């Protein structure tokens, strides 16, 4: 609990809560886009043809609109409070669910630890930015984890992940994982859930659904340009390294396939060693790495990864060397994904408005040391690579030497 209080204080040090526009619970631009998209549909407008808030595109599938209509019917102030509170509750549920999957019972001590971890993970750039933008990532992660950690005999396993994929395409990568580990019932559930979202989308918004699934779905640039600072995908890394908005497609596909293979192999090994939470976390991180566009706030999978590290540190039987190694890895991850602040003390244009100064969050804005640029522009990709390799080393198959007779 002391660490939680320190974390909440440190959050105010990074950017004061009361700072206009830049405070943790201010801005909420993406929530406003969701609301504007829902309002466009309510007004009979063309969802994928208009510029929301004057400049923004709506990037989610039609099935998402019914979830955002209640927020469109609220005032922006009320919607912001409800959405932010929902993110904090979802974070707590993700942490408690992660501990449960790791075999821990929900004691009051564990609940106190979980509440403390909510405050601590809010210091991570993906989580802080999710709150600040009013993003949807934590809700989708909770939906996937709650769905794919059900009992093996569950008949509805996979449906929740299919729904998540129907809203935002990236969870489809969990379908590949389910195929690799042979969870065919869950594969069928995912396909059925995803197909249902597409069908419902065509039922309630036929013209918009047709446009989304034919014209908009293949345009990754509608989310942002590859060279954007904060694009924490392999394509973004290549674009920022080469200082171009058109990185080599061949190089990107090769590196993405390598990352996909390493990430899925790590998930496969973790699954077969009984660490399903680590397996799902690796799949989520792999999806962020290989996606054409992954903003920093997409990497909320650092939350269950943090829980895995904390769980290991709490285990009694862990040897001192391994405890030190886990502790060092956890600290390194927290530092690389920390909400490092870069302050611009001059007027800047930020998305839709001119602001007198800027508070940019994330290690990828720290460009002062050229020799470390390969790392600072893509820290989350390197965290993924280290996590995947560490998982493979820890869970690698052990060959039993044949005994000569």
C-alpha positions in Angstrom: 0.0 0.0 0.0 2.9 2.3 0.7 4.1 1.7 -2.9 0.7 2.6 -4.2 0.7 5.9 -2.3 4.2 6.7 -3.7 3.0 5.7 -7.2 0.0 8.1 -7.0 2.3 10.9 -5.8 4.8 10.1 -8.6 1.9 10.3 -11.1 1.3 13.9 -10.0 5.0 14.6 -10.3 5.1 13.4 -13.9 2.2 15.7 -14.9 0.1 17.2 -12.2 -3.5 15.8 -12.0 -4.8 19.4 -12.2 -2.8 20.3 -15.3 -5.3 21.5 -18.0 -5.4 19.1 -21.0 -2.3 17.1 -19.9 -3.6 15.8 -16.5 -4.2 12.1 -16.2 -8.0 12.3 -16.4 -8.1 15.2 -18.9 -8.2 15.1 -22.7 -10.1 11.8 -23.4 -9.8 12.4 -27.1 -10.5 8.8 -28.2 -13.5 8.6 -26.0 -14.8 11.7 -27.7 -14.2 10.1 -31.1 -16.2 7.0 -30.0 -19.0 9.3 -28.8 -18.9 11.3 -32.1 -19.0 8.1 -34.1 -22.1 6.9 -32.2 -23.7 10.3 -32.5 -23.1 10.2 -36.3 -25.0 6.9 -36.6 -27.8 8.3 -34.4 -28.0 11.3 -36.7 -28.1 9.1 -39.8 -24.7 10.1 -41.0 -22.1 8.0 -42.9 -19.8 6.6 -40.2 -16.7 5.9 -42.4 -17.0 9.0 -44.7 -17.1 11.8 -42.2 -14.2 13.4 -40.2 -15.2 13.1 -36.6 -14.3 16.1 -34.5 -13.2 17.8 -37.7 -10.2 15.5 -38.4 -10.5 12.0 -36.9 -11.5 8.7 -38.7 -13.6 6.1 -37.0 -11.4 2.9 -37.1 -13.5 0.2 -35.3 -16.1 -2.1 -36.8 -19.8 -1.3 -36.8 -20.5 -3.7 -34.0 -18.7 -1.3 -31.6 -21.3 1.5 -32.1 -24.0 0.0 -29.8 -21.4 -0.1 -26.9 -20.7 3.6 -27.4 -24.2 4.9 -27.8 -24.8 5.2 -24.0 -21.7 7.5 -23.8 -23.0 9.6 -26.7 -26.2 10.1 -24.8 -24.3 11.4 -21.8 -22.5 14.8 -21.5 -18.8 14.6 -22.2 -18.0 15.3 -18.6 -20.2 12.4 -17.3 -18.9 10.1 -20.0 -15.3 10.8 -19.1 -15.9 10.0 -15.4 -17.7 6.8 -16.2 -15.2 5.6 -18.7 -12.1 6.4 -16.5 -13.7 4.7 -13.5 -14.4 1.7 -15.8 -10.8 1.5 -16.8 -9.6 1.5 -13.2 -12.1 -1.3 -12.3 -11.1 -3.3 -15.4 -7.4 -3.0 -14.3 -8.3 -4.3 -10.9 -10.2 -7.2 -12.5 -7.3 -8.0 -14.9 -4.9 -8.1 -12.0 -7.2 -10.3 -9.8 -8.0 -12.6 -12.7 -4.2 -12.9 -13.4 -3.5 -13.9 -9.8 -6.4 -16.4 -9.9 -5.0 -18.0 -13.1 -1.6 -18.3 -11.4 -3.3 -20.3 -8.6 -3.8 -17.7 -5.9 -6.9 -17.5 -3.8 -8.7 -14.1 -3.6 -7.8 -13.2 0.1 -8.1 -9.7 1.4 -4.3 -9.5 1.4 -4.3 -10.3 -2.3 -7.0 -7.7 -2.9 -4.9 -5.1 -1.2 -1.9 -6.1 -3.4 -4.1 -5.9 -6.5 -5.4 -2.4 -5.6 -1.8 -1.3 -5.0 -0.8 -2.7 -8.4 -3.5 -0.7 -10.1 -1.8 2.5 -8.8 1.6 1.2 -9.8 0.8 0.0 -13.4 -0.8 3.4 -14.0 2.8 4.7 -14.1 3.3 2.6 -17.2 3.0 4.6 -20.4 0.5 2.1 -22.1 -1.8 2.3 -19.1 -1.4 6.0 -18.4 -2.0 6.9 -22.1 -5.0 4.5 -22.2 -6.6 6.5 -19.4 -5.5 9.9 -20.8 -6.9 9.2 -24.3 -9.9 7.3 -23.0 -8.9 4.2 -25.0 -10.5 0.8 -25.1 -7.5 -1.5 -24.7 -7.9 -2.5 -21.1 -11.5 -3.6 -21.6 -10.6 -5.8 -24.6 -7.7 -7.3 -22.7 -10.0 -8.1 -19.8 -12.5 -9.7 -22.2 -9.9 -11.9 -23.8 -8.4 -13.0 -20.5 -11.8 -13.7 -18.9 -12.8 -15.7 -22.0 -9.6 -17.8 -22.6 -8.9 -18.7 -19.0 -12.3 -20.4 -18.6 -12.3 -24.1 -17.7 -11.3 -26.4 -20.6 -14.9 -27.8 -20.8 -16.6 -24.4 -21.1 -18.9 -24.4 -24.1 -18.6 -20.6 -24.5 -14.9 -20.4 -24.5 -13.7 -18.3 -27.5 -16.9 -16.3 -27.9 -15.6 -13.3 -25.9 -12.4 -13.2 -27.9 -14.4 -13.4 -31.1 -16.4 -10.3 -29.8 -13.2 -8.5 -29.0 -11.8 -9.3 -32.5 -15.1 -8.1 -34.0 -14.6 -4.7 -32.4 -10.9 -4.4 -33.0 -9.1 -6.9 -35.3 -5.9 -7.5 -33.4 -7.4 -10.1 -31.0 -7.7 -12.4 -34.0 -4.1 -13.5 -33.3 -5.5 -15.5 -30.4 -7.2 -17.7 -32.9 -3.8 -18.7 -34.3 -2.6 -19.5 -30.8 -5.7 -21.7 -30.1 -5.0 -23.6 -33.3 -1.4 -24.1 -32.4 -2.3 -25.5 -28.9 -5.2 -27.6 -30.3 -8.0 -25.9 -28.5 -10.5 -26.6 -31.3 -13.7 -25.9 -29.3 -12.3 -22.5 -28.4 -11.4 -21.9 -32.0 -14.9 -22.7 -33.0 -16.2 -20.3 -30.3 -13.9 -17.5 -31.6 -15.0 -18.0 -35.2 -18.6 -18.0 -34.2 -18.3 -15.0 -32.0 -16.4 -13.0 -34.7 -18.9 -14.1 -37.4 -21.7 -13.0 -35.2 -20.3 -9.5 -34.8 -19.9 -9.2 -38.5 -23.4 -10.4 -39.1 -24.9 -8.1 -36.5 -22.9 -5.2 -38.0 -24.5 -5.9 -41.4 -27.9 -6.2 -39.8 -27.9 -2.9 -38.0 -25.7 -0.9 -40.4 -25.5 -2.6 -43.7 -24.0 0.2 -45.8 -21.4 1.1 -43.2 -20.5 -2.6 -42.6 -20.0 -3.1 -46.3 -17.7 -0.1 -46.5 -15.7 -1.1 -43.5 -15.1 -4.8 -44.5 -14.3 -4.0 -48.1 -12.6 -0.6 -48.2 -11.5 0.4 -44.8 -10.2 -2.8 -43.3 -7.0 -3.0 -45.4 -6.0 0.6 -44.9 -3.6 0.6 -41.9 -2.7 4.2 -42.5 -6.1 5.3 -41.4 -4.9 4.7 -37.8 -1.7 6.8 -38.3 1.4 7.0 -40.4 4.1 4.3 -39.9 6.7 6.9 -38.9 4.6 8.3 -36.1 6.5 8.7 -32.8 5.1 6.1 -30.5 4.3 3.5 -33.2 5.6 0.5 -31.2 5.2 -2.1 -34.0 8.0 -3.6 -36.0 6.8 -1.5 -39.0 7.0 1.6 -36.9 10.5 0.7 -35.7 11.7 0.3 -39.3 10.0 3.5 -40.4 11.5 5.5 -37.6 15.0 4.0 -38.0 15.0 4.7 -41.7 13.2 8.1 -41.3 10.6 7.2 -43.9 6.8 6.7 -44.1 7.3 3.9 -46.5 9.5 1.3 -44.9 10.4 -1.8 -46.9 7.4 -4.2 -47.0 9.7 -7.1 -47.6 11.9 -6.4 -44.5 8.8 -5.7 -42.4 7.1 -9.0 -43.4 10.3 -11.0 -42.7 10.9 -9.4 -39.3 7.2 -9.8 -38.5 7.2 -13.5 -39.4 10.3 -14.0 -37.2 8.6 -12.2 -34.3 5.4 -14.2 -34.9 7.3 -17.4 -34.8 9.3 -16.6 -31.7 6.3 -15.2 -29.8 4.0 -18.1 -30.7 6.7 -20.6 -29.8 7.1 -19.0 -26.4 3.4 -19.0 -25.9 3.2 -22.7 -26.9 6.0 -23.7 -24.4 4.3 -21.6 -21.6 1.0 -23.3 -22.3 2.4 -26.8 -22.2 4.2 -26.0 -18.9 0.9 -24.9 -17.4 1.5 -21.1 -17.4 -1.5 -20.1 -19.4 -1.4 -16.5 -18.3 2.2 -16.1 -19.6 1.1 -17.8 -22.8 -1.8 -15.4 -23.4 0.4 -12.4 -22.5 3.0 -13.5 -25.0 0.3 -13.8 -27.7 -1.0 -10.3 -26.8 2.4 -8.8 -27.0 3.1 -10.6 -30.3 0.0 -9.1 -31.8 1.2 -5.6 -30.9 4.7 -6.3 -32.4 3.5 -7.6 -35.7 0.6 -5.3 -36.3 1.2 -2.6 -38.9 0.3 0.1 -36.4 0.6 -0.3 -32.6 0.4 2.8 -30.5 2.1 2.7 -27.1 -1.3 2.3 -25.4 -1.9 -0.9 -27.2 0.8 -2.6 -25.1 -1.4 -2.9 -22.0 -0.3 -6.6 -21.9 2.5 -5.3 -19.6 -0.1 -5.4 -16.8 -0.4 -9.3 -16.6 3.3 -9.5 -17.3 3.8 -7.3 -14.2 1.5 -9.6 -12.2 3.6 -12.7 -13.3 6.7 -11.0 -12.0 5.2 -10.0 -8.7 3.7 -13.5 -8.3 7.2 -15.1 -8.8 8.7 -12.7 -6.2 6.0 -13.7 -3.7 6.6 -17.4 -4.0 8.4 -18.9 -1.0 10.4 -21.6 -2.8 12.1 -19.3 -5.4 15.9 -19.4 -5.0 17.8 -16.2 -4.2 19.5 -16.0 -7.6 16.2 -16.5 -9.5 14.5 -14.0 -7.2 17.2 -11.4 -8.0 16.9 -12.2 -11.7 13.1 -11.9 -11.7 13.3 -8.7 -9.7 15.9 -7.2 -12.1 13.7 -8.1 -15.1 10.6 -6.6 -13.5 12.4 -3.4 -12.7 13.9 -3.2 -16.2 10.4 -3.7 -17.7 8.9 -1.0 -15.5 11.6 1.4 -16.3 11.4 0.8 -20.1 7.6 1.2 -20.1 7.6 4.0 -17.5 5.7 7.3 -18.2 8.8 9.3 -18.9 7.9 12.9 -19.5 9.3 15.1 -22.2 8.3 18.7 -21.8 8.1 21.2 -24.7 8.0 24.7 -23.3 6.7 26.2 -26.5 3.4 26.1 -28.3 2.7 22.9 -30.3 -0.1 21.5 -32.4 -1.4 18.4 -30.8 -3.9 16.4 -33.0 -6.8 18.8 -33.0 -5.7 21.9 -31.2 -2.8 24.3 -30.5 -1.6 24.1 -26.9 0.9 26.5 -25.2 3.2 23.7 -24.2 3.5 19.9 -24.4 4.0 17.0 -22.0 4.9 14.0 -24.2 4.8 10.7 -22.4 7.0 7.6 -23.2 10.6 6.6 -23.6 10.2 6.9 -27.4 10.2 10.7 -27.1 13.7 10.6 -25.5 15.9 11.1 -28.5 19.0 12.8 -27.0 21.4 9.9 -27.2 21.8 8.8 -30.8 23.7 5.6 -29.9 20.6 4.3 -28.1 18.1 5.4 -30.6 17.6 1.8 -31.9 16.2 1.1 -28.4 14.5 4.2 -27.4 12.3 4.5 -30.5 11.1 0.9 -30.0 11.4 -0.1 -26.3 8.3 -2.2 -26.2 9.5 -4.4 -29.1 12.7 -5.1 -27.2 10.7 -5.9 -24.1 8.7 -8.4 -26.1 11.9 -9.9 -27.6 13.5 -10.3 -24.2 10.3 -11.7 -22.6 9.9 -14.2 -25.5 13.5 -15.4 -25.4 13.4 -15.7 -21.6 10.2 -17.8 -21.8 11.8 -20.1 -24.4 14.9 -20.5 -22.3 12.9 -21.1 -19.1 10.5 -23.6 -20.7 12.7 -25.1 -23.4 12.2 -28.9 -23.9 14.6 -31.0 -21.9 16.1 -33.8 -23.9 16.6 -37.0 -21.9 19.9 -38.6 -22.8 19.5 -42.1 -24.0 21.1 -44.7 -21.7 23.3 -47.2 -23.5 22.4 -50.8 -22.7 
